[in-house]
Amino acid sequence: MRMTLTRLSAPSRWLRSRIAQGRAHGDDRGDISITTVIIWVAAVAGALAIAGTLAAVLTKYNGLITGL
């Protein structure tokens, strides 16, 4: 048990120091810009539109495709 605690203490100290460094600098590296959000929304909407169009076309022509 003591060996496990010794092994886990180094990563926890490193993690605590990294969090402290981030708080000390006060920079906003975690913020997502509005441009990124717009790009992601457009990409997801485009993918859903393509998937919906394919589903509609396959449903419409399903009877013709089964005869092949």
Summary of the structure (lengths in Angstrom):
residues: 68
radius of gyration: 26.0
end to end distance: 67.5
largest distance: 70.9
contacts: 109
relative contact order: 0.05
helix: 82%
strand: 0%
